[in-house]
Every structure is written in structure tokens, then in C-alpha cells.
Amino acid sequence: MKRSILSVLYIVSATLMVMTGCKAPALTADEKLTLPDTYLQAGDSGMARMSWRDFFPDELLRAYIDTALANNHSFLQTVEHVSMARSQVRLGTGALLPDVSLGLGVGVQRFGDYTMDGVGNSTTNTPDLDREKHIPSPYRDFNVGISFQWEADIWGKLTHKKRAAVSRWLKSVEAQKLARAMLISETAGLYYDLVGLDQQYRTLGDAIKDVQNAYQLTSELMKEGEVSRLSVDQFLSTRMRLEAERLAVGQQIGETERAFALLLGKLPFEVKRTDYATLRKSVFPVQRGIPATLLAQRPDVRAAELELLASKSDVQAARKSFFPSLTLGGSVGFNAFDLSHWFSSPASAVYNLAAGLTAPIFRRNEIRTLWENAKSNQRIALLNYHHQALQAYQEVVNLLEATRLTEERRELKRKECLVHRRSVDDANELFRTGFAGYLEVLTANERHVDCELEQIELNIYYCKLNALLYRSLGGGEF
């Protein structure tokens, strides 16, 4: 008895020695990242909470986004990862509950006459023993019962493991939100590209008609001897160059349509889209004064924060692995070698109950290694959280500034195109009256076409910037 007590005291004292110095590091004030209250200036923050259905005014685009969210294969894979993470939460919750199992067993066994079991059974069946209690040969065994085993979470180790699983499940949910926001933004971007390519195709077609008219005019003038073949060939070569550019744009339209269909998880189909004139008038609810605190709504920042919380729980669970664990177990049921007495109560009733206290001694280095790794993972998670937050802030600032400057460039480009259009009309009129040469007409036409194409690209770029900004602010509410 004294030896048993000394053994228990030795285990407890060794455990306490191991626990010394095993305190998980806490976050200090320096580790907390502080960002400005606003990005550029004070303003409304409703955009970050706006649903994509309210943000994108185009009905056709909204229908395509719905299809992409329902059929896109990459996004559906992300949804399955969320289901897997949810299963880990159930696994962590189950570790806190007793492991209960129902068992049913039937067996038969014959012992040899010249064996210890055979001789022992024969000597047990004495005449003064009730005949029903004689051990039969062959021996039959009928057993049914319920057993359980439960590790008491007296230190909270299993609770911290559950919290880590919950945090990582929530992280997978945030990853799903990020994938959803990226899919919405990518769908809108390809849709805007198609609208812009359509307008480029039409613009080049109009330019070809203008050059063709100039070509016919110079051909007439060449016949009358007023201009040389050089001017005719210049207009002809310009028309051929524009036709080649138009063919390249047509090819790009087909490739973009097929990429758009793949994004929607469908075979190539005819993509209906709005006209360019309607798109360029679209107004997006951009507010430049969105508070930086709304970065917490970004899925990638939120996921990094949840991983940090999970790593902190991992540290706590690893630390408490040094502590002794208390395990309870037992079973209750019926056991007999005679089928007729199998469920006789209390004659055939059996039960057992046991408790055990175990403390790590020789596994100290292994547990310490796991604990050190958990602390390193926590520091890595903290650094990643800071990086994600700073990167998100910089991304939003860049997009806000780009959106503001692009809006100003659009207005300048619009005015420039009006000037070039007027130059084309003036050059053609002067060419007909003989006050200007064909080079002035060619130059004016080329500059006007280039300006129109640049204006189209700029307007499409502005729409895509707003789609990216919507994603960068967290993708809104779904």
C-alpha cells in the first residue's frame, strides 16, 4: 500500500515538474495591427455590405453570375472542402463525449482433456454443484452488453482541440466566400470584355467603311489625274490593316465566349450581352471613404484571423498534453454459457467499472516538440495575419485611386475623341476641295480610330475596376 502511494506521488511530482515553464505566449499590444480609420476620406461604407445583386445593374450579368455560382466546378470543389471541415468539427465534439458501443457475441470452444483448462473444468463440475451450473463441453459463450470509455476533459485539452477545429471550419467558410467573390468578379470581368470587344468590332467596321469611301474617292481623282496611285494605295493598305485587326477582334470574341461558357460550367453557347452605350452609362456605388475596420469583412483577412485563433488553441492543447489524463471505462450486460439462462437477472448480469490516471514521463521530449511546433505555427499565423491585412489595405487603396483617376481619364478621352472626329470631318472636306492632301486624311482617320479604341478599353477597364473593388471589399453580403 505504501509503495502504491509513493508511486502515485512520484507521478504527480514529475508531472508538476514538466508543467513548470510551459506557459503559452500571449499576444502583446505590439502584435496588434492598427490601420487608419478611413482609406482616403470620410464617407459611406454601404458598398462593403452590398449584395452583388444590388451592385451589378445588368440583368443579363446577374443571371450569368447565378449560373456560375451553381455550376462552376472550382467553386463547387470549395464547397465540398467546407463540408469536410464541418466533419472535423463533429469529430472534435465527439471526443468530448463517452465512446459507447453495443456488443453481441456468441462462441463455442472445446478444451482438450489433457489440458489445464479441460482438467480444470472437469474438476469444477462437482456433484454438490447445481447441475445447471456445470461447465459444458464444448463450452458455449453468449454475451451481450454495453461498454463505454471516456477521457474526462479536466484540463480542457479536448475543448481546445474542438475550438481549433471550429476555427478551421470557419476558415474554410471564409475561403468559400473568397472563392465566391472571385468568381463573381471574374464573371463580370469576362462579360465586360465581351461588351468591349463587340464595340471594338463595330468601331473597326465603321472605320473600314470610312477608309473605303476615301479609297473610292481617291480612285476617282486618280482617273482624273488629280492624285497619284500612291494615295490610292495608302488608303487601300489602311483598309486591309483595319480588316486584319477586325478579324483578330472577332477571333478574340470567340475565345472569350468559350472561356465565359467554361466559367459558367457549360458548353460553348451564344452569350447575350448588353450594348456598349448602356454599359458606359452604368453607375457603380463607389465610396472612397470606406473605413479600414471593414477589412475584417474580407474573407482572406478573416480566414487568416481564424487560423491564428486555431493555432492558439493548438498551443493550449499541446501544452495541456503534459498534464495527467483521467480515463473512465466500464461495461454492463449479460453473459452465460447456457442459452436458457442468458438473460437471467441478476444471475447472468455482469458489469465492471474502472478509472485510470496516466501522466507522461518518458514521452516528455515528444510532447515538448509538439508544443514547440505549435508555438511556431502560432507565430507564423500571426505574421500571415498581419501580411494579409496590410496587403488587403494596400489593394483597396490602389483600386480606389485607380478608379478615381480612370474616371477622370474617361472624361478626357471622351473630349479627345470629339476633337478627332471633328478633325476627320475637316480633313475630308479639305481633301475634297483640294486644300489638304491624303496624308492629312489618313493621319486624322488613324488617330480617331485609335482614340475610339482607347476609349472603349478605358470604359471597360473602369467597369472591371469596380468589379475588382467590390471583391476587394469582401464581396458584400450574399
C-alpha positions in Angstrom: 0.0 0.0 0.0 2.8 2.4 0.9 4.6 1.5 -2.3 1.4 2.4 -4.3 1.1 5.7 -2.6 4.7 6.6 -3.2 4.3 5.7 -6.9 1.3 8.0 -7.3 3.2 10.8 -5.5 6.1 10.3 -7.8 4.0 10.5 -11.0 2.3 13.7 -9.7 5.6 15.4 -8.8 7.1 14.5 -12.1 4.1 15.9 -13.9 4.3 19.2 -12.0 8.0 19.5 -12.9 7.1 19.1 -16.6 4.4 21.7 -16.3 6.9 24.2 -15.0 7.7 26.8 -17.7 5.0 25.5 -20.1 3.0 28.7 -20.4 1.6 29.6 -23.8 2.7 33.0 -25.2 0.1 35.8 -25.1 -0.4 38.4 -27.8 1.1 41.8 -26.8 0.0 45.2 -27.8 2.8 45.4 -30.4 1.5 42.4 -32.2 -1.9 44.0 -32.8 -2.1 45.7 -36.2 -3.5 49.2 -36.3 -4.8 50.7 -39.6 -6.2 54.1 -40.4 -9.9 54.7 -39.7 -10.6 55.5 -43.4 -8.9 54.9 -46.7 -9.0 58.3 -48.3 -11.6 60.5 -46.8 -14.8 60.2 -44.7 -17.7 58.6 -46.5 -20.4 55.9 -46.6 -19.4 52.2 -46.1 -22.5 50.7 -47.5 -20.7 49.2 -50.6 -18.8 46.7 -48.5 -22.1 45.3 -47.2 -24.0 45.5 -50.5 -25.2 42.3 -52.2 -23.8 41.6 -55.7 -27.4 41.6 -57.0 -27.7 45.3 -56.0 -24.1 46.2 -57.1 -24.4 45.0 -60.7 -27.3 46.6 -62.5 -27.2 44.5 -65.6 -30.0 41.8 -65.6 -28.1 39.6 -68.0 -25.0 39.7 -66.0 -26.9 38.8 -62.8 -28.4 35.8 -64.5 -24.9 34.6 -65.6 -23.5 35.1 -62.1 -26.3 32.9 -60.7 -25.4 30.2 -63.3 -21.7 30.4 -62.4 -22.4 30.1 -58.7 -24.5 27.0 -59.4 -22.3 25.2 -62.0 -18.7 26.4 -61.7 -16.6 23.3 -60.9 -13.8 25.0 -59.0 -16.3 26.8 -56.7 -18.2 23.6 -56.1 -15.0 21.9 -55.0 -14.5 24.7 -52.5 -18.0 23.9 -51.1 -17.0 20.3 -50.6 -13.9 21.4 -48.7 -16.3 23.2 -46.3 -18.2 20.0 -45.8 -15.0 18.2 -44.9 -14.1 20.8 -42.4 -17.5 20.6 -40.8 -16.9 16.9 -40.3 -13.7 17.7 -38.4 -15.8 19.8 -36.0 -18.1 16.9 -35.4 -15.1 14.7 -34.8 -13.8 17.2 -32.2 -17.1 17.4 -30.5 -17.4 13.7 -30.3 -14.0 13.5 -28.5 -15.7 15.2 -25.5 -18.4 12.6 -25.3 -18.1 9.0 -24.0 -17.3 6.3 -26.5 -20.3 4.0 -26.1 -20.6 0.7 -28.0 -23.1 -2.2 -28.1 -21.6 -5.7 -28.3 -23.1 -9.1 -29.1 -21.0 -12.2 -29.1 -21.7 -15.9 -29.5 -19.0 -18.6 -29.5 -18.2 -22.2 -28.9 -14.9 -23.8 -27.8 -13.8 -27.3 -26.8 -10.9 -27.8 -24.5 -8.7 -30.8 -24.7 -9.0 -33.4 -21.9 -5.3 -33.3 -21.2 -5.0 -29.5 -21.0 -5.1 -27.2 -18.0 -8.5 -25.7 -19.0 -10.0 -29.2 -19.7 -8.9 -30.7 -16.4 -9.9 -27.5 -14.5 -13.4 -27.6 -16.0 -13.9 -31.3 -15.2 -12.8 -30.8 -11.5 -15.1 -27.8 -11.2 -18.2 -29.8 -12.1 -18.6 -31.4 -8.6 -21.7 -33.3 -7.6 -22.6 -30.8 -4.9 -22.7 -28.0 -7.6 -26.1 -27.4 -9.2 -26.4 -29.3 -12.5 -27.3 -26.1 -14.4 -24.0 -24.5 -13.4 -21.8 -27.3 -14.7 -19.4 -26.1 -17.4 -20.4 -27.8 -20.6 -18.0 -29.4 -23.1 -17.8 -28.0 -25.7 -18.0 -24.7 -23.9 -20.5 -22.1 -25.3 -20.3 -18.4 -24.6 -23.3 -16.0 -25.0 -22.5 -12.4 -24.3 -24.4 -9.1 -24.9 -23.8 -5.7 -23.3 -22.9 -2.0 -23.5 -19.4 -0.7 -22.9 -18.1 2.8 -22.6 -14.8 4.6 -22.4 -14.5 8.3 -21.6 -11.5 10.6 -21.2 -12.5 13.3 -18.7 -11.6 16.7 -20.1 -10.4 18.0 -16.7 -7.7 20.3 -18.1 -9.6 21.5 -21.2 -7.3 19.8 -23.7 -10.1 18.3 -25.8 -12.0 21.6 -25.6 -9.1 23.4 -27.2 -8.9 20.8 -29.9 -12.6 21.3 -30.6 -12.1 25.1 -30.7 -9.2 24.7 -33.2 -11.5 22.5 -35.4 -14.3 25.1 -35.2 -11.9 27.9 -36.2 -10.6 26.0 -39.2 -14.1 25.1 -40.2 -15.0 28.8 -40.1 -11.8 29.5 -42.1 -13.0 27.1 -44.8 -16.3 29.0 -44.8 -14.3 32.2 -45.4 -12.4 30.5 -48.2 -15.7 29.7 -49.8 -16.8 33.3 -49.5 -13.5 34.4 -51.1 -13.9 31.9 -53.9 -17.5 33.2 -54.4 -16.4 36.8 -54.6 -13.6 36.0 -57.0 -16.0 34.0 -59.2 -18.4 36.9 -59.3 -15.7 39.4 -60.2 -14.2 37.1 -62.9 -17.7 36.5 -64.4 -18.3 40.3 -64.5 -14.8 40.9 -66.0 -15.3 38.5 -68.9 -18.8 39.8 -69.5 -17.4 43.4 -69.7 -14.7 42.2 -72.0 -17.2 40.8 -74.4 -19.2 44.0 -74.5 -16.0 46.0 -75.2 -14.9 43.6 -77.9 -18.3 43.9 -79.6 -17.9 47.7 -79.7 -14.3 47.4 -81.0 -15.6 45.2 -83.7 -18.2 47.7 -84.7 -15.8 50.6 -84.5 -13.3 48.9 -86.8 -16.2 48.2 -89.2 -17.2 51.8 -89.3 -13.5 52.8 -89.8 -13.3 50.3 -92.7 -16.3 52.0 -94.3 -14.7 55.4 -93.9 -11.4 54.3 -95.4 -13.3 52.5 -98.2 -15.1 55.8 -99.1 -11.8 57.6 -99.1 -10.3 54.9 -101.3 -13.1 55.2 -103.8 -12.8 59.0 -103.8 -9.0 58.9 -104.5 -9.6 56.3 -107.2 -12.0 58.7 -109.0 -9.5 61.5 -108.5 -6.6 59.4 -109.9 -8.6 58.7 -113.0 -9.0 62.4 -113.5 -5.3 62.9 -112.9 -5.6 64.9 -109.7 -3.8 62.5 -107.4 -1.2 59.7 -107.8 -1.6 56.0 -107.3 0.4 56.4 -104.1 -2.5 58.0 -102.3 -4.9 55.2 -103.6 -2.5 52.5 -102.4 -2.2 54.2 -99.0 -6.0 54.1 -98.4 -6.1 50.5 -99.7 -3.3 49.3 -97.4 -5.0 51.1 -94.4 -8.3 49.3 -95.2 -6.5 45.9 -95.3 -4.8 46.6 -92.0 -8.1 47.5 -90.4 -9.8 44.4 -91.8 -7.0 42.3 -90.3 -7.5 43.9 -86.9 -11.2 43.3 -87.1 -10.6 39.6 -87.8 -8.3 39.4 -84.8 -11.0 41.0 -82.6 -13.6 38.5 -84.0 -11.3 35.7 -83.0 -10.8 37.2 -79.6 -14.6 37.4 -79.2 -15.0 33.7 -79.9 -12.2 32.7 -77.4 -13.7 35.0 -74.7 -17.2 33.5 -75.2 -15.8 30.0 -74.8 -13.9 31.0 -71.7 -17.1 32.6 -70.4 -19.0 29.4 -71.0 -16.3 27.3 -69.2 -16.5 29.7 -66.2 -20.3 29.0 -66.1 -19.7 25.3 -66.2 -21.4 25.0 -69.6 -20.6 24.1 -73.2 -20.0 27.0 -75.6 -23.2 28.9 -76.3 -24.3 32.2 -77.7 -23.7 34.8 -74.9 -26.2 37.5 -74.9 -25.0 40.8 -73.5 -26.0 44.4 -73.2 -24.9 47.1 -75.7 -21.9 49.3 -75.1 -23.9 52.5 -74.9 -25.8 51.2 -71.9 -22.8 49.8 -70.2 -20.8 53.0 -70.4 -23.6 54.8 -68.6 -23.5 52.3 -65.7 -23.1 53.9 -62.3 -21.3 51.9 -59.6 -21.8 52.8 -55.9 -18.2 53.6 -55.0 -17.4 55.4 -51.8 -13.8 56.4 -51.3 -14.0 56.8 -47.5 -14.6 53.2 -46.6 -13.3 52.6 -43.0 -10.3 50.3 -42.8 -12.1 48.4 -40.0 -14.2 46.9 -42.7 -11.2 44.9 -43.8 -12.3 42.4 -41.2 -15.1 41.5 -43.6 -12.7 40.4 -46.3 -12.7 36.6 -46.4 -8.9 36.3 -46.7 -8.2 38.5 -43.7 -10.9 36.8 -41.7 -9.5 33.4 -42.7 -6.0 34.5 -41.5 -7.5 35.7 -38.2 -9.3 32.3 -37.7 -6.2 30.4 -38.5 -4.4 32.5 -35.8 -7.2 31.6 -33.3 -6.9 27.9 -34.3 -3.1 27.9 -33.8 -3.6 29.5 -30.3 -6.0 26.6 -29.4 -3.4 24.2 -30.8 -0.8 25.7 -28.4 -3.1 25.3 -25.5 -4.0 21.7 -26.4 -0.3 20.8 -26.8 0.6 22.5 -23.5 -2.0 20.5 -21.7 -0.8 17.3 -23.1 1.8 17.5 -20.3 -1.0 17.1 -17.7 -2.2 13.7 -16.5 -5.3 12.4 -18.1 -8.2 10.7 -16.3 -9.9 7.9 -18.2 -13.1 6.2 -17.1 -14.4 2.9 -18.6 -16.9 0.1 -17.9 -19.4 -2.2 -19.3 -22.7 -3.8 -18.3 -24.6 -6.7 -19.9 -25.5 -10.4 -19.7 -23.1 -13.4 -20.0 -23.8 -17.1 -19.8 -22.8 -20.5 -21.3 -26.4 -21.6 -21.3 -28.8 -20.0 -23.8 -31.8 -20.5 -21.5 -30.1 -18.6 -18.7 -28.6 -15.9 -21.0 -30.9 -13.1 -19.8 -31.4 -14.3 -16.2 -31.2 -11.4 -13.8 -29.3 -11.0 -11.7 -27.7 -14.4 -12.2 -26.3 -13.7 -15.6 -25.8 -9.9 -15.2 -22.2 -8.7 -15.4 -20.6 -5.3 -15.1 -17.3 -3.6 -14.5 -16.2 -0.1 -13.8 -12.6 1.2 -13.9 -10.8 4.5 -13.7 -7.2 5.3 -14.7 -4.9 8.3 -14.2 -1.9 8.5 -16.6 0.8 11.1 -16.8 3.5 11.4 -19.4 7.0 10.9 -18.2 9.1 9.2 -20.8 7.2 11.0 -23.7 8.2 14.4 -22.4 10.6 15.2 -25.3 8.0 14.2 -27.8 5.3 16.3 -26.2 7.6 19.3 -25.9 8.5 19.0 -29.6 4.8 19.1 -30.5 4.3 22.1 -28.2 7.3 24.0 -29.7 5.9 23.3 -33.2 2.5 24.6 -32.2 4.1 27.8 -30.8 6.0 28.3 -34.1 2.8 27.7 -36.1 1.1 30.4 -34.0 3.8 32.9 -34.7 3.6 32.0 -38.4 -0.2 32.5 -38.3 0.3 35.9 -36.6 2.7 37.1 -39.3 0.4 35.8 -42.0 -2.5 37.7 -40.5 -0.5 41.0 -40.5 0.6 40.4 -44.0 -2.9 39.7 -45.3 -4.3 42.8 -43.5 -1.7 45.1 -44.9 -2.0 43.6 -48.4 -5.7 44.0 -48.3 -5.5 47.6 -47.2 -2.9 48.4 -50.0 -5.1 46.6 -52.6 -8.2 48.6 -51.7 -6.3 51.9 -51.7 -4.8 51.1 -55.1 -8.1 50.2 -56.6 -9.8 53.3 -55.1 -7.1 55.6 -56.5 -7.2 53.8 -59.9 -11.0 54.1 -60.1 -10.9 57.8 -59.3 -8.1 58.5 -61.9 -9.7 56.3 -64.5 -13.0 58.2 -64.2 -11.1 61.5 -64.9 -9.3 59.8 -67.9 -12.6 58.7 -69.3 -13.8 62.2 -69.5 -10.6 63.5 -71.1 -10.7 60.6 -73.6 -14.3 61.4 -74.5 -13.4 65.0 -75.3 -10.4 63.9 -77.2 -12.5 61.6 -79.4 -14.8 64.5 -80.2 -11.8 66.6 -81.3 -10.6 63.7 -83.5 -14.0 63.3 -85.0 -14.1 66.9 -85.9 -10.6 66.6 -87.4 -11.7 63.7 -89.6 -14.7 65.7 -90.9 -12.5 68.8 -91.6 -9.7 66.7 -93.3 -12.2 65.0 -95.6 -13.8 68.3 -96.5 -10.5 70.0 -97.2 -9.4 66.9 -99.2 -12.4 67.2 -101.5 -11.8 70.9 -102.1 -8.1 70.3 -102.7 -6.8 72.2 -99.6 -5.4 69.1 -97.9 -3.5 66.0 -99.0 -4.3 62.4 -98.5 -1.7 62.2 -95.6 -3.8 64.6 -93.5 -6.9 62.4 -94.1 -5.0 59.2 -93.3 -3.5 60.7 -90.1 -6.8 62.1 -88.9 -8.6 58.8 -89.5 -5.9 56.7 -87.8 -5.8 59.0 -84.7 -9.6 58.9 -84.5 -9.8 55.1 -84.7 -7.0 54.7 -82.1 -8.8 57.2 -79.8 -12.1 55.4 -80.1 -10.5 52.0 -79.4 -8.7 53.5 -76.4 -11.9 55.0 -75.1 -13.6 51.6 -75.3 -10.8 49.9 -73.4 -10.8 52.7 -70.8 -14.6 52.3 -70.2 -14.4 48.6 -69.9 -11.4 48.9 -67.6 -13.4 51.2 -65.4 -16.2 48.7 -65.1 -13.7 45.9 -64.3 -12.0 48.1 -61.7 -15.3 48.5 -59.9 -15.9 44.7 -60.0 -12.4 44.2 -58.5 -13.1 46.8 -55.9 -16.3 45.0 -54.9 -14.3 41.8 -54.5 -11.5 43.6 -52.6 -14.0 44.9 -50.0 -15.1 41.4 -49.1 -17.6 40.6 -51.8 -20.5 42.0 -49.9 -23.4 40.0 -48.5 -24.7 37.1 -50.4 
